[in-house]
Amino acid sequence: MHGDRPRHRQNNERLKRRIVDAICEEWERTEGDLDSMVVYDRLIGEGENFPLSEMEEFMYELVARDLISGTIHLGDVRITDIAPDLCGTTPG
C-alpha cells in the first residue's frame, strides 16, 4: 500500500493543477463570478474522473488560503474573486 502513496500524491497534485488552470481560464470568461460546478463539469467533460467531494475539498482549501473568495452553498463555491497570484502559483 505504501508504494501507492507517491503516485496518489502525484495524481492529486496534477488534478489540483488542472483545477487551478480551469478556474483561471474560466475566470477570464466570466463577468464577476464563477460557479465551481462549471469547473467540475468542464474537467469531467475533458475526461477527468474524480469525486465531487475531492473538488469541494480543494475549493475549501483555496478559500482558506485566500486564493479565491466566494460564497459556499451546499458544497458549491460561487467564486467572486481570485487572488492576483492564483494563476501563477503551484497548488498544495
N, CA, C and O atoms as CSV, one atom per row, in Angstrom:
chain,resi,resn,atom,element,x,y,z
A,1,MET,N,N,0.805,-1.202,0.000
A,1,MET,CA,C,0.000,0.000,0.000
A,1,MET,C,C,0.846,1.264,0.000
A,1,MET,O,O,0.492,2.257,-0.635
A,2,HIS,N,N,1.964,1.223,0.714
A,2,HIS,CA,C,2.788,2.425,0.807
A,2,HIS,C,C,3.345,2.829,-0.547
A,2,HIS,O,O,3.629,4.007,-0.766
A,3,GLY,N,N,3.508,1.873,-1.464
A,3,GLY,CA,C,4.011,2.194,-2.794
A,3,GLY,C,C,3.038,3.032,-3.601
A,3,GLY,O,O,3.442,3.696,-4.556
A,4,ASP,N,N,1.761,3.015,-3.236
A,4,ASP,CA,C,0.753,3.789,-3.959
A,4,ASP,C,C,0.743,5.258,-3.564
A,4,ASP,O,O,0.246,6.095,-4.317
A,5,ARG,N,N,1.275,5.578,-2.414
A,5,ARG,CA,C,1.179,6.955,-1.919
A,5,ARG,C,C,1.857,7.987,-2.815
A,5,ARG,O,O,1.243,9.012,-3.111
A,6,PRO,N,N,3.110,7.763,-3.267
A,6,PRO,CA,C,3.715,8.781,-4.134
A,6,PRO,C,C,2.919,8.972,-5.421
A,6,PRO,O,O,2.765,10.101,-5.889
A,7,ARG,N,N,2.413,7.891,-5.996
A,7,ARG,CA,C,1.624,8.002,-7.217
A,7,ARG,C,C,0.326,8.769,-6.946
A,7,ARG,O,O,-0.067,9.625,-7.739
A,8,HIS,N,N,-0.343,8.463,-5.822
A,8,HIS,CA,C,-1.577,9.174,-5.465
A,8,HIS,C,C,-1.282,10.655,-5.256
A,8,HIS,O,O,-2.032,11.514,-5.718
A,9,ARG,N,N,-0.193,10.950,-4.561
A,9,ARG,CA,C,0.171,12.352,-4.316
A,9,ARG,C,C,0.456,13.051,-5.642
A,9,ARG,O,O,0.045,14.195,-5.840
A,10,GLN,N,N,1.149,12.381,-6.541
A,10,GLN,CA,C,1.456,12.965,-7.849
A,10,GLN,C,C,0.171,13.204,-8.634
A,10,GLN,O,O,0.008,14.263,-9.239
A,11,ASN,N,N,-0.741,12.235,-8.632
A,11,ASN,CA,C,-2.015,12.398,-9.319
A,11,ASN,C,C,-2.835,13.510,-8.688
A,11,ASN,O,O,-3.503,14.266,-9.393
A,12,ASN,N,N,-2.791,13.617,-7.359
A,12,ASN,CA,C,-3.522,14.652,-6.644
A,12,ASN,C,C,-2.981,16.034,-7.021
A,12,ASN,O,O,-3.759,16.959,-7.256
A,13,GLU,N,N,-1.683,16.177,-7.078
A,13,GLU,CA,C,-1.091,17.464,-7.467
A,13,GLU,C,C,-1.422,17.800,-8.920
A,13,GLU,O,O,-1.674,18.961,-9.244
A,14,ARG,N,N,-1.422,16.806,-9.788
A,14,ARG,CA,C,-1.785,17.022,-11.185
A,14,ARG,C,C,-3.232,17.496,-11.269
A,14,ARG,O,O,-3.537,18.425,-12.016
A,15,LEU,N,N,-4.125,16.863,-10.507
A,15,LEU,CA,C,-5.530,17.257,-10.518
A,15,LEU,C,C,-5.700,18.666,-9.970
A,15,LEU,O,O,-6.467,19.451,-10.529
A,16,LYS,N,N,-5.012,19.001,-8.900
A,16,LYS,CA,C,-5.095,20.362,-8.352
A,16,LYS,C,C,-4.643,21.386,-9.387
A,16,LYS,O,O,-5.252,22.447,-9.525
A,17,ARG,N,N,-3.581,21.068,-10.110
A,17,ARG,CA,C,-3.088,21.975,-11.150
A,17,ARG,C,C,-4.147,22.146,-12.239
A,17,ARG,O,O,-4.372,23.258,-12.717
A,18,ARG,N,N,-4.795,21.051,-12.629
A,18,ARG,CA,C,-5.851,21.109,-13.642
A,18,ARG,C,C,-7.014,21.967,-13.159
A,18,ARG,O,O,-7.575,22.745,-13.931
A,19,ILE,N,N,-7.381,21.828,-11.875
A,19,ILE,CA,C,-8.480,22.624,-11.320
A,19,ILE,C,C,-8.115,24.102,-11.353
A,19,ILE,O,O,-8.915,24.928,-11.793
A,20,VAL,N,N,-6.911,24.442,-10.890
A,20,VAL,CA,C,-6.481,25.845,-10.893
A,20,VAL,C,C,-6.442,26.387,-12.323
A,20,VAL,O,O,-6.906,27.498,-12.578
A,21,ASP,N,N,-5.897,25.614,-13.244
A,21,ASP,CA,C,-5.846,26.062,-14.636
A,21,ASP,C,C,-7.251,26.319,-15.179
A,21,ASP,O,O,-7.488,27.313,-15.865
A,22,ALA,N,N,-8.178,25.415,-14.867
A,22,ALA,CA,C,-9.553,25.578,-15.343
A,22,ALA,C,C,-10.207,26.803,-14.703
A,22,ALA,O,O,-10.924,27.541,-15.379
A,23,ILE,N,N,-9.970,27.026,-13.416
A,23,ILE,CA,C,-10.501,28.218,-12.752
A,23,ILE,C,C,-9.980,29.467,-13.447
A,23,ILE,O,O,-10.748,30.379,-13.754
A,24,CYS,N,N,-8.686,29.508,-13.692
A,24,CYS,CA,C,-8.083,30.693,-14.320
A,24,CYS,C,C,-8.645,30.931,-15.716
A,24,CYS,O,O,-8.941,32.069,-16.079
A,25,GLU,N,N,-8.795,29.867,-16.500
A,25,GLU,CA,C,-9.327,30.013,-17.847
A,25,GLU,C,C,-10.789,30.427,-17.832
A,25,GLU,O,O,-11.199,31.299,-18.598
A,26,GLU,N,N,-11.573,29.806,-16.966
A,26,GLU,CA,C,-12.999,30.146,-16.891
A,26,GLU,C,C,-13.197,31.550,-16.315
A,26,GLU,O,O,-14.119,32.262,-16.714
A,27,TRP,N,N,-12.332,31.946,-15.375
A,27,TRP,CA,C,-12.448,33.273,-14.762
A,27,TRP,C,C,-12.328,34.375,-15.821
A,27,TRP,O,O,-13.020,35.390,-15.754
A,28,GLU,N,N,-11.440,34.159,-16.800
A,28,GLU,CA,C,-11.248,35.147,-17.860
A,28,GLU,C,C,-12.521,35.360,-18.677
A,28,GLU,O,O,-12.703,36.415,-19.285
A,29,ARG,N,N,-13.401,34.357,-18.689
A,29,ARG,CA,C,-14.637,34.438,-19.483
A,29,ARG,C,C,-15.836,34.931,-18.682
A,29,ARG,O,O,-16.902,35.161,-19.252
A,30,THR,N,N,-15.681,35.097,-17.374
A,30,THR,CA,C,-16.818,35.450,-16.525
A,30,THR,C,C,-16.991,36.950,-16.413
A,30,THR,O,O,-16.148,37.735,-16.846
A,31,GLU,N,N,-18.087,37.313,-15.830
A,31,GLU,CA,C,-18.364,38.718,-15.573
A,31,GLU,C,C,-18.489,38.954,-14.073
A,31,GLU,O,O,-19.418,39.624,-13.623
A,32,GLY,N,N,-17.566,38.410,-13.308
A,32,GLY,CA,C,-17.533,38.708,-11.889
A,32,GLY,C,C,-17.821,37.565,-10.947
A,32,GLY,O,O,-17.579,37.689,-9.747
A,33,ASP,N,N,-18.336,36.445,-11.454
A,33,ASP,CA,C,-18.472,35.286,-10.580
A,33,ASP,C,C,-18.426,34.010,-11.404
A,33,ASP,O,O,-18.742,34.002,-12.594
A,34,LEU,N,N,-18.029,32.942,-10.748
A,34,LEU,CA,C,-17.837,31.655,-11.402
A,34,LEU,C,C,-18.301,30.563,-10.455
A,34,LEU,O,O,-17.859,30.508,-9.307
A,35,ASP,N,N,-19.165,29.716,-10.911
A,35,ASP,CA,C,-19.662,28.597,-10.115
A,35,ASP,C,C,-18.660,27.447,-10.207
A,35,ASP,O,O,-18.255,27.061,-11.303
A,36,SER,N,N,-18.266,26.906,-9.069
A,36,SER,CA,C,-17.282,25.820,-9.077
A,36,SER,C,C,-17.785,24.595,-9.836
A,36,SER,O,O,-16.977,23.804,-10.324
A,37,MET,N,N,-19.105,24.424,-9.946
A,37,MET,CA,C,-19.645,23.299,-10.710
A,37,MET,C,C,-19.333,23.436,-12.201
A,37,MET,O,O,-19.227,22.430,-12.903
A,38,VAL,N,N,-19.187,24.651,-12.683
A,38,VAL,CA,C,-18.784,24.866,-14.077
A,38,VAL,C,C,-17.398,24.267,-14.283
A,38,VAL,O,O,-17.139,23.599,-15.284
A,39,VAL,N,N,-16.521,24.513,-13.332
A,39,VAL,CA,C,-15.156,23.981,-13.411
A,39,VAL,C,C,-15.175,22.459,-13.322
A,39,VAL,O,O,-14.516,21.774,-14.105
A,40,TYR,N,N,-15.935,21.936,-12.362
A,40,TYR,CA,C,-16.028,20.475,-12.192
A,40,TYR,C,C,-16.581,19.821,-13.460
A,40,TYR,O,O,-16.005,18.859,-13.969
A,41,ASP,N,N,-17.692,20.342,-13.963
A,41,ASP,CA,C,-18.302,19.763,-15.166
A,41,ASP,C,C,-17.355,19.819,-16.352
A,41,ASP,O,O,-17.301,18.884,-17.152
A,42,ARG,N,N,-16.616,20.899,-16.470
A,42,ARG,CA,C,-15.647,21.022,-17.557
A,42,ARG,C,C,-14.595,19.922,-17.462
A,42,ARG,O,O,-14.293,19.258,-18.453
A,43,LEU,N,N,-14.038,19.732,-16.267
A,43,LEU,CA,C,-12.984,18.733,-16.099
A,43,LEU,C,C,-13.508,17.320,-16.333
A,43,LEU,O,O,-12.820,16.499,-16.939
A,44,ILE,N,N,-14.711,17.030,-15.863
A,44,ILE,CA,C,-15.304,15.712,-16.116
A,44,ILE,C,C,-15.502,15.534,-17.627
A,44,ILE,O,O,-15.233,14.464,-18.174
A,45,GLY,N,N,-15.968,16.581,-18.283
A,45,GLY,CA,C,-16.153,16.528,-19.731
A,45,GLY,C,C,-14.860,16.332,-20.498
A,45,GLY,O,O,-14.862,15.810,-21.613
A,46,GLU,N,N,-13.746,16.754,-19.892
A,46,GLU,CA,C,-12.438,16.596,-20.524
A,46,GLU,C,C,-11.790,15.258,-20.184
A,46,GLU,O,O,-10.652,14.993,-20.572
A,47,GLY,N,N,-12.529,14.413,-19.451
A,47,GLY,CA,C,-12.031,13.064,-19.190
A,47,GLY,C,C,-11.466,12.823,-17.807
A,47,GLY,O,O,-11.034,11.708,-17.512
A,48,GLU,N,N,-11.455,13.828,-16.951
A,48,GLU,CA,C,-11.011,13.603,-15.582
A,48,GLU,C,C,-12.065,12.752,-14.870
A,48,GLU,O,O,-13.251,12.832,-15.187
A,49,ASN,N,N,-11.634,11.953,-13.926
A,49,ASN,CA,C,-12.547,11.094,-13.189
A,49,ASN,C,C,-12.214,11.199,-11.715
A,49,ASN,O,O,-11.310,10.519,-11.229
A,50,PHE,N,N,-12.936,12.044,-11.001
A,50,PHE,CA,C,-12.706,12.217,-9.581
A,50,PHE,C,C,-14.015,12.617,-8.925
A,50,PHE,O,O,-14.883,13.206,-9.569
A,51,PRO,N,N,-14.159,12.298,-7.642
A,51,PRO,CA,C,-15.425,12.597,-6.966
A,51,PRO,C,C,-15.602,14.088,-6.704
A,51,PRO,O,O,-14.633,14.822,-6.510
A,52,LEU,N,N,-16.845,14.509,-6.702
A,52,LEU,CA,C,-17.172,15.901,-6.413
A,52,LEU,C,C,-16.619,16.309,-5.053
A,52,LEU,O,O,-16.205,17.455,-4.874
A,53,SER,N,N,-16.606,15.397,-4.102
A,53,SER,CA,C,-16.097,15.705,-2.762
A,53,SER,C,C,-14.637,16.132,-2.800
A,53,SER,O,O,-14.219,16.967,-1.997
A,54,GLU,N,N,-13.861,15.580,-3.710
A,54,GLU,CA,C,-12.452,15.973,-3.843
A,54,GLU,C,C,-12.344,17.398,-4.367
A,54,GLU,O,O,-11.487,18.164,-3.925
A,55,MET,N,N,-13.205,17.749,-5.300
A,55,MET,CA,C,-13.246,19.120,-5.823
A,55,MET,C,C,-13.627,20.086,-4.707
A,55,MET,O,O,-12.991,21.126,-4.537
A,56,GLU,N,N,-14.669,19.739,-3.944
A,56,GLU,CA,C,-15.129,20.598,-2.855
A,56,GLU,C,C,-14.018,20.816,-1.835
A,56,GLU,O,O,-13.802,21.936,-1.373
A,57,GLU,N,N,-13.322,19.751,-1.487
A,57,GLU,CA,C,-12.235,19.853,-0.512
A,57,GLU,C,C,-11.153,20.819,-0.993
A,57,GLU,O,O,-10.659,21.637,-0.217
A,58,PHE,N,N,-10.788,20.726,-2.262
A,58,PHE,CA,C,-9.755,21.615,-2.790
A,58,PHE,C,C,-10.260,23.054,-2.873
A,58,PHE,O,O,-9.501,23.991,-2.624
A,59,MET,N,N,-11.534,23.236,-3.222
A,59,MET,CA,C,-12.093,24.588,-3.265
A,59,MET,C,C,-12.044,25.223,-1.876
A,59,MET,O,O,-11.704,26.398,-1.744
A,60,TYR,N,N,-12.380,24.457,-0.846
A,60,TYR,CA,C,-12.307,24.972,0.527
A,60,TYR,C,C,-10.873,25.338,0.887
A,60,TYR,O,O,-10.628,26.324,1.583
A,61,GLU,N,N,-9.927,24.532,0.404
A,61,GLU,CA,C,-8.511,24.823,0.648
A,61,GLU,C,C,-8.117,26.150,0.000
A,61,GLU,O,O,-7.399,26.945,0.606
A,62,LEU,N,N,-8.576,26.393,-1.214
A,62,LEU,CA,C,-8.272,27.655,-1.898
A,62,LEU,C,C,-8.887,28.846,-1.161
A,62,LEU,O,O,-8.270,29.906,-1.060
A,63,VAL,N,N,-10.097,28.667,-0.650
A,63,VAL,CA,C,-10.738,29.728,0.134
A,63,VAL,C,C,-9.934,29.987,1.404
A,63,VAL,O,O,-9.653,31.137,1.738
A,64,ALA,N,N,-9.565,28.923,2.111
A,64,ALA,CA,C,-8.819,29.051,3.368
A,64,ALA,C,C,-7.468,29.725,3.151
A,64,ALA,O,O,-6.978,30.433,4.030
A,65,ARG,N,N,-6.873,29.509,1.999
A,65,ARG,CA,C,-5.573,30.112,1.684
A,65,ARG,C,C,-5.721,31.489,1.044
A,65,ARG,O,O,-4.736,32.073,0.591
A,66,ASP,N,N,-6.955,32.012,1.004
A,66,ASP,CA,C,-7.255,33.328,0.427
A,66,ASP,C,C,-6.841,33.440,-1.037
A,66,ASP,O,O,-6.493,34.522,-1.508
A,67,LEU,N,N,-6.879,32.320,-1.752
A,67,LEU,CA,C,-6.569,32.354,-3.179
A,67,LEU,C,C,-7.825,32.583,-4.007
A,67,LEU,O,O,-7.747,33.046,-5.145
A,68,ILE,N,N,-8.986,32.259,-3.435
A,68,ILE,CA,C,-10.257,32.615,-4.043
A,68,ILE,C,C,-11.176,33.123,-2.948
A,68,ILE,O,O,-11.019,32.775,-1.778
A,69,SER,N,N,-12.124,33.937,-3.332
A,69,SER,CA,C,-13.162,34.410,-2.427
A,69,SER,C,C,-14.489,34.004,-3.022
A,69,SER,O,O,-14.627,33.873,-4.238
A,70,GLY,N,N,-15.463,33.805,-2.155
A,70,GLY,CA,C,-16.772,33.476,-2.668
A,70,GLY,C,C,-17.698,33.023,-1.574
A,70,GLY,O,O,-17.365,33.075,-0.390
A,71,THR,N,N,-18.850,32.584,-1.979
A,71,THR,CA,C,-19.831,32.056,-1.042
A,71,THR,C,C,-19.945,30.565,-1.246
A,71,THR,O,O,-19.869,30.064,-2.368
A,72,ILE,N,N,-20.128,29.866,-0.150
A,72,ILE,CA,C,-20.245,28.412,-0.182
A,72,ILE,C,C,-21.693,28.063,0.137
A,72,ILE,O,O,-22.255,28.523,1.131
A,73,HIS,N,N,-22.287,27.239,-0.728
A,73,HIS,CA,C,-23.655,26.803,-0.512
A,73,HIS,C,C,-23.768,25.339,-0.906
A,73,HIS,O,O,-23.600,24.983,-2.073
A,74,LEU,N,N,-24.052,24.501,0.072
A,74,LEU,CA,C,-24.223,23.067,-0.167
A,74,LEU,C,C,-23.047,22.458,-0.924
A,74,LEU,O,O,-23.240,21.660,-1.842
A,75,GLY,N,N,-21.848,22.830,-0.543
A,75,GLY,CA,C,-20.647,22.274,-1.144
A,75,GLY,C,C,-20.173,22.993,-2.388
A,75,GLY,O,O,-19.021,22.840,-2.793
A,76,ASP,N,N,-21.042,23.770,-2.994
A,76,ASP,CA,C,-20.687,24.511,-4.198
A,76,ASP,C,C,-20.102,25.860,-3.787
A,76,ASP,O,O,-20.566,26.479,-2.829
A,77,VAL,N,N,-19.101,26.301,-4.500
A,77,VAL,CA,C,-18.499,27.606,-4.231
A,77,VAL,C,C,-18.790,28.527,-5.407
A,77,VAL,O,O,-18.452,28.220,-6.551
A,78,ARG,N,N,-19.415,29.646,-5.116
A,78,ARG,CA,C,-19.595,30.688,-6.135
A,78,ARG,C,C,-18.418,31.629,-5.951
A,78,ARG,O,O,-18.381,32.420,-5.008
A,79,ILE,N,N,-17.458,31.534,-6.862
A,79,ILE,CA,C,-16.230,32.317,-6.783
A,79,ILE,C,C,-16.536,33.740,-7.219
A,79,ILE,O,O,-17.039,33.974,-8.318
A,80,THR,N,N,-16.225,34.682,-6.345
A,80,THR,CA,C,-16.481,36.090,-6.662
A,80,THR,C,C,-15.203,36.884,-6.863
A,80,THR,O,O,-15.248,38.027,-7.318
A,81,ASP,N,N,-14.061,36.289,-6.528
A,81,ASP,CA,C,-12.783,36.960,-6.732
A,81,ASP,C,C,-11.677,35.922,-6.635
A,81,ASP,O,O,-11.812,34.919,-5.934
A,82,ILE,N,N,-10.596,36.167,-7.337
A,82,ILE,CA,C,-9.421,35.308,-7.219
A,82,ILE,C,C,-8.219,36.181,-6.917
A,82,ILE,O,O,-8.139,37.330,-7.350
A,83,ALA,N,N,-7.284,35.615,-6.164
A,83,ALA,CA,C,-6.066,36.350,-5.823
A,83,ALA,C,C,-5.255,36.561,-7.099
A,83,ALA,O,O,-5.238,35.700,-7.979
A,84,PRO,N,N,-4.584,37.709,-7.197
A,84,PRO,CA,C,-3.807,38.003,-8.401
A,84,PRO,C,C,-2.759,36.944,-8.728
A,84,PRO,O,O,-2.421,36.746,-9.895
A,85,ASP,N,N,-2.242,36.261,-7.701
A,85,ASP,CA,C,-1.189,35.286,-7.949
A,85,ASP,C,C,-1.692,33.846,-8.099
A,85,ASP,O,O,-0.883,32.933,-8.266
A,86,LEU,N,N,-3.009,33.624,-8.042
A,86,LEU,CA,C,-3.528,32.254,-8.161
A,86,LEU,C,C,-3.088,31.594,-9.452
A,86,LEU,O,O,-2.642,30.447,-9.442
A,87,CYS,N,N,-3.202,32.279,-10.519
A,87,CYS,CA,C,-2.930,31.671,-11.814
A,87,CYS,C,C,-1.445,31.509,-12.109
A,87,CYS,O,O,-1.068,30.962,-13.145
A,88,GLY,N,N,-0.615,31.978,-11.208
A,88,GLY,CA,C,0.817,31.787,-11.363
A,88,GLY,C,C,1.438,30.943,-10.277
A,88,GLY,O,O,2.661,30.826,-10.198
A,89,THR,N,N,0.581,30.334,-9.413
A,89,THR,CA,C,1.108,29.548,-8.298
A,89,THR,C,C,0.911,28.063,-8.531
A,89,THR,O,O,0.072,27.646,-9.328
A,90,THR,N,N,1.690,27.285,-7.828
A,90,THR,CA,C,1.526,25.842,-7.818
A,90,THR,C,C,0.696,25.502,-6.597
A,90,THR,O,O,1.072,25.882,-5.488
A,91,PRO,N,N,-0.432,24.793,-6.757
A,91,PRO,CA,C,-1.296,24.470,-5.620
A,91,PRO,C,C,-0.652,23.471,-4.685
A,91,PRO,O,O,0.287,22.755,-5.034
A,92,GLY,N,N,-1.209,23.453,-3.459
A,92,GLY,CA,C,-0.770,22.454,-2.489
A,92,GLY,C,C,0.129,23.061,-1.521
A,92,GLY,O,O,0.611,22.382,-0.616
